[in-house]
Amino acid sequence: MPLHGARAAALLAWVNSTKVCADPLEDLSQLQDCSVFLRIINRIHRSEEGESVLEQPLPERISFIRGFLQKHCKHKSTAESLVSAQKLLEGEELALAKVAVLLLYHTSMSCKSPGDWSEFDYKTQVELASILRFVLDNEESLNENLETFLQRKGPLIPCSSSSSSSEEHSPLLSVPHKREVRFLELQKIASSSGTNNMFSGPPSSPMGDIMQTPQFQLRRLKKQLAAERENREELEVELAENRKLITEKDAQITMMQQRIDRLALLNEKQAAEELEPKEMEELREKNESLMIRLHEALKQCQDLKTEKGQMDRKINQLAEENGDLSFKLREIGSHMVQLQEALNELSEEHNAALAQSQEKQGQLESELQTALQDKKCLEEKIEILQGKISLLEDQLAKLGDSSTQEKGEVMGDILKMEELKQEVSILTAKGAELQASILQLEEERQLREAALQSERACFQEEKQQLGSLISGLQSSLSESHQAKERLEQDLQAREAEIKA
């Protein structure tokens, strides 16, 4: 089954947006040599990790790429079962598309910000957003579902506006007061994360929308926390090696001190035995040389101990801040879960109220159409009766001078005409009542439309506020992460000085 054209085009547009190729690619088959994937990986890591692999044969390139996916993407499905090396060797477009999907997901989790997606058109953003949503929802079953998703058209991702809601009371649409209280609770939950840096304005694109959802933000926070744990483990290993080096230097200094002590005893013994001046001079020079080396060793040992103390304090401070950051990440994750649950409930309430309002609107439209038809029928009847009355009046005028018998017939026509006038009066009264009913229905419909419009405006405003809250949480996390990175860089510099 061929690849779904829109998704393949969206993946190709994303690959071209990384600008790792001199000329834009026009087809997924051009990714067959895997060099573009290697350059994307290098850009993700901001290093030249894969440059040497570019000069190796295709099997080694594929092995490197699959190893990267298995290590960094961290799906339940391993790279061996999800991406086939043999199919990549054969240049199968489905296998190439799988690699592009995983790299898109990892890149979005690692470094892309919502503003970077503005270079894509709306349709491409919708397809990319649907791909990200699919990976988020199917991480544990990508083996079974990813191929089907890439080969046929699946449901598009809903915009985040469907998960934001607000309320506005009106005489025709009454929304429970519970929703207003719930939104205040959401504000309280978000503000408890300890941040005052709020970004204004809602997400401006489908990709921005999905990357601002609590599900995506929580997944990114978990990924960052895992990376922080790995960094901490590496630092602890380096610290253990440095401590081992310091211990070894202490042992060397102790041995040198013992040797000097022995030489000093030997010197005293030789002096007591009144050695010859030449031998004494050689021993003195040797002793002075050893003393100089001893002082240098002692100074180096003291410097190492000072550095070790500073490093221990830095490590303790870093461990404490890392613990605070981990606690904050767990707290933010819990808050985002609460936000998501509350938003889901608000969305259900909004959808129910909207469906009820639309049903009532349909009933009003139906009643209005029926009333208009009835009015039209009455007007036709009145027009017919008025024609008959005009006809009878003409006949009565012509028969005004006729005989008595004809005058009797005229009297009959007059009675017949009076009845018609009475019927016209009745129909006219009914028409007036019907017109009043139509005006009432029109007014009710306009009021309901105005209420619906007000409701939608309030939902949009609440969506913007929630978007600002989530952005603030992300900003707080980013600041904590930057502070920790500065501490780690300082620690690495100190360790490099000690090793030198």
N, C-alpha and C positions, 0 to 999 in steps of 0.2 A: 504494500500500500504506500503511495507516495506521501511525502511530507505535506502538512497543511501549509499552503502558500503564504498566508499572512504571517504565521508564526515564524516560518523560515526567513521571510523578509525582515521581520523585526529583529531576530537574532543576528542576521547579517548586518543590519543597521547598527546594532550595539557594538559588534566587533569592529566595524569601521570607525565608530566614535572613539575607540581607544587610541586611534591614530598611531598604531604600531607598524602600519604598512605605508609605503610611499604612495601607492595608488590604491583607491578604494576597491574592495572585492565586489564582484558582481554575482557570485554564486557560492554556495556552501562547499561545492566540490574543490574550490581553490584552497581550502583549509587542509587538504589531504596530507601535505608534508609536515603538518603540525608546528611549523615554525612560528606562525601567528600566535598559537596557544602559548608557546614558550615565552614569547615577548610579552604577552599579557600577564603571565605569571611573574616575570621579572618586574613589570611595572607595579603589580600588586604589592610585592615585597620591597620595592624601591631598592633593589640590589641587582647584581649581575649573576644571580644564582644559576640561571639556565643558559648563560652565554656559551659556556663550554659545551653544553649538550647540543647546541645548534650545529656544531661541527661534526657531530656523531651521526651514524646511520639512523634511519627511521625507527627501527625496533627500539633502540636506546631512547630516542625521543619519546616514543609512546610509553615506555616503562617509566620515565621520569614524570610525565604528565599524570599517569594513573597513580603513581606514588604520591604526588602532590594532592590529588583529589582525595585519596584515602586518608592522608594526614590532616588536611586542613578543612575539608568540607564537613567531615565528621557526621555523615549520614549513618543510619542504621544499616543500610545496604552498603556493602564494601565495593571498592572500585572494580575489583575483579569480576563481580557478577553484574554490575551496572553498565560498565563500559568494556566491551570486548576488544582485546588487543588485535585479534585476527580481523575483526570488522574494520578497525581503524587502519590496519595495514592495507586492506582492500579498498579503503577510501569510501566506505558506505556513508551516505549522507545522514542517515538516521543516527549512526554512532557519532559523527562529527557534531550533529545538533545536540546530542546528549552532553558532550563535553562543553559546548558553548553555554548550555543551560546552567550547568554546575558552576562554571566560571562566572557567569552573570550573577548567580545567587551569592557566591562567595564575595565577589567584588562589591555588590550592594550591601552585604553585611559588614564589609571591612572598611570601605573608604568613601563610597559615593554619597553625596548629599542631595536632598531633593532639588536644589536649584540647578544641578548639573544636567537634569533631564530636559531642560527647556529647549535644547537643540533638536529634539525629536518632535515630529508632528504628532497630533493627538491620536491618530489611529495606531501609530507605532507604539506610543506610550500605553495604550489600552492593551495591546498584545503582550508587551513586556510585563505589564502589571498582572495580566492573567497568568503568565508563566511563573512569576514570583509567588502569586497566590497559590498556584497548584503545588509548587515545591513545598511551601509552608504547610499546606494541608495534607500532603502525602509523603512526608519525609520517611515514614516507616514502610511505605509500600511503593517506592519509586520503581522497583524492579518490575512490578506487575502493571503499573499504570502509565509510566512516562512515555513508553513507545506509543500507546494508544492515544495519549494526549497530543503528541507531536504529529500524529498521522491523521487525525480527524478534528473537526471543529468542536471545541468544547464551550461551556458557558463562560461568558466574559465576567470579569470581576466587577462587582458593584462599586460605585463611587462611595467614598466615605460619608457623603452627605446623607446616605440612607441610614447610617448608624448614629446620626446626630439629631437631637430633637429638642424642642422647647414647648412653651404653651402660651396661649392667649385666650382669656375668657371672652365669650361673645354671647349675645342673646340666643343664637341659634346653635353654636358649637360650644359645648361645655366640656373642658378637659379637666380630669381630676386634679385637685390641689396637690396630690402626691407627687406629681412630676416636678413642680417648682421646688418642693422640699428636697427631692432626689438630686436635682442639679446643684442645689446649695451644698448637699453632702459631697458631690463630686468635687466641687471647688475646695472643700475642706480637706478631702483626701489628697488632692494634688498639692495643695499648699503645705501640707505636713511634711513634704519631702525636703524642706529647708532651702528652697531656692526662690530668689526674687527676680531672676532674669527671665522675663517672659517675652517671647517673640510675638509680634502683632501680625494678624492676617491669617487666613486659612491656607491649606495647601492649594497649589494652583494647577495641578496636573494629576492624571491617574497614577503615575509613578510616585509623585509626591504624596498623594492620598494614601497609597498602600504602605509607603515607608513611614508614615506617621501613625499607622494603626497600632494600638497597644500590642497586638499579636507580634507584629514585626519588630517593634521596639524592644519587647521583652526577649524575643529570640536573639536580637543583637546584643542586649545586655548580658545574656547568658554566655554568648560567644566571647565577649570581651572579658568576662569574669574567668572563663576557662583559660584564656590567653594570659591573664594576670597570674593565675596559679602556676602556669608553666614557667613564666618568667621568674617567679619567686623560687620555684624549685631549682632552676638553673643558677640563680644567685646563691642559694644555699649550698649547692655543689661547689661553686667557686670559692665560697667562704671556707668550706671545709678544706679545700686544697691549700688556700692561703694559711689557714691555721696549721696545717701539716708542715708547710714550708717554714713557718716561724718556729715550730717545735724543733725541726731539724737544725735550724740556725742556732737555737739555744743550746742544743746538744754539741754542736761544733764549738761554740764559744766556751762551753764547760770543759771540753777536751783541751782546747788551747790554754785555758787558765791552769788546768792541771799540769800541762807540759811546762808552762812558764814557772809554776811553783817548783817543779822538779829541777829545772835549770837553775833557779835561784838557789836552791839547796846545794846543788853541785858547785855553783860559783862560790858560795860561802865555804864549802869544804875545801875547794882548791885554794882559796885565799888563805885559809888556815894552814895549809900545807906549804905556803910560800912558793908558789909556782914561779917559773921564770917570767920576766917582763913580757916577752913576746907572746907566750901562751896566754898570759893574763889579758893583754891587749885584745887578742882575738876573741877571748871569752867575753870581754866587756862589749866589744862591738856587736857580737852575736846577741848578747843580752839586750842591748839597746834596740836592736832591730826587732827582737821579739816583743819588747815593751811597746814599741810603736805600733806593731801589728795588733797587740792586745788592746791598746787604746782605740784603734780604729774599729776593731771587732766590737768592743764595748759600746762605742758610739753608734755603730750600725744596729746593735741589739736594742739599744735604747730607742733609736728611731723606729725600729720595727714594732717595739712594744707600744710606743706612742700611736703609731699608725693603726696598730691592732685595736687599741682602745677606741680611737676615733671610728674605726670601721664597725666595731661592736655597737657603739652608740647609734651609728647610722643604720645598721641592720635592725636594731631594736626599734628605732623610730619608724623605719620603713615597714617592719612587720606590724607595728601598731596602726600605722596609717592604712596598710593593706587590709587589716582586720576591719577598721572603720569603713573602708570602701566596700568590702564584701558585705558588711551588714547593711550599708546604704543601698547596695545593689539589690539585696534580698528585699529590703523594705520597698524600694521603687517597684520591683517586680510584683510584690503583693498589691501595691497601690494600683498598678496598671491592670492586674487581674480584676480588682474591684471595679475599676473604671469600665473595663470591657463588659463585665456582667451587667453593670448598671445601664450602660449604653444599649446593650441588647434589649433589656426590659423597656427602656424608653422608646426604642425603635418599634418594638411590638405594640406598645400603647399607641404610638403615633400612627402606625399602619392600620390598627383597628379603628381608631377615630376617623382616619382618612377614608377607609372603606365605608364606614357608616355614613359619613357625610356625602360621599359620592352616590351611595344608594338613595339617600334622601333627595339629592339633587336630581337623580334620574326620575324619581317619583314626581317631583315638582314639574319637570319638563313634560312628562307624560300627561299630567293633569292640565297643564297649560295648553298643550296641543289639542286635547279633548275639548277644552272650553272654547278655544278658537274655532274649532270645527262646528260646535253647537251654535256659536255666535253667527258663523257664516250661514248656517241653515235657517236660523231665525230671520236674518236679514233677507234671505231669498224669499221666505214665506211672506214677510211683510211687504216686500216689493210686489209679489204676485197679488196679494189682497188689495194693495193700493191701486193696482192696475184694474182689478175688478171693480173697485169703488168708482174709479174714474169712468169706466165704461158704463156703469149703472147711472151715474149722474148725467152722462150724455144722453142716455136713453130717456131718462125722466124729463129732461129739458125738451126733447122732441115730442113727448106724449103729454105735455102740460095742457093742451087745448083739445084733447080727445074727448070721446063720449064718456058717459058715466061708467059703462062697463070697462072701458079702457082705463078710466081713473081708478077703478078697483084693482086692476092689474098693477097700475102704478103704485098704489098703496102697498101691494105685496112686494114690489121691488124695493120700495123704501124700507120695509121691515127687513126683507132679505139683506139690503145695504147697511142698515143699522147694526145688524148682527155682525156683518163683516167689519164695521168700524170698531165694534166692541172687541172682536177677536184681534184686530190690529192693536188695540190699546193693551190687551193682555200680553200679546207677543212683544210689544214695545217694552212693557214693564219687565218681562222676563229678560229681554235683551239688556236692559239697564242693570238688572241684578247680575247677569252673566258678565257684563263689562266690569262691574265692581269686583267680581270674583277674579277676573283676569288681571285687573290692576293689582289685587292683593297677592296673587301668585307671582306676578312680575316683581313686586317689591320684595317678597320673601326670597325669590331666587337671587336678586341682586344683593340682599343682605347676606345670604349664605356664601355667595361668591366672594364678597368682601371679607367675610370671616375666614374663609379658606386662605385667601391671599395673606391676611394677617398672620395666620397660623404658620404658613410657609416661611414668612419673614422671620418669625420668632425662632423657628427651627434652625434657620441659617445662622442667625446670631449666636445661638447656643453652640452650634458646630464650630464657629470661629473661636469662641471662648475655650472650648475643649481642646481645639488644636493648639492654642497658645499655651495651655497648661501642659500638654504633652511635650511641646517644644522646650518649655522651661525645664522639665525633668531631664530631657536629653542634654541640655546645656549644662546643667549641674553635674551630670555624670562626666561630660567631656572635660570640665574644669578639674574635677578630682583626678581623672586619668592623666591629664597633663602635669599636674603637680607630682604625681607618682613617677611619671617618666623622668622629670627633672631630677628627682632624688636618685633614681636608678642610674642615670648618666653620671652623676657626681660620684656615686659609689664605684662604678666601673672605672672611672678615671683614677680614683684612689688605688684600686686594685692593680691597675696597670703600672702606677708608679712604684708600688711595692714589688711587683714582679721584676721590674727593670732594675 
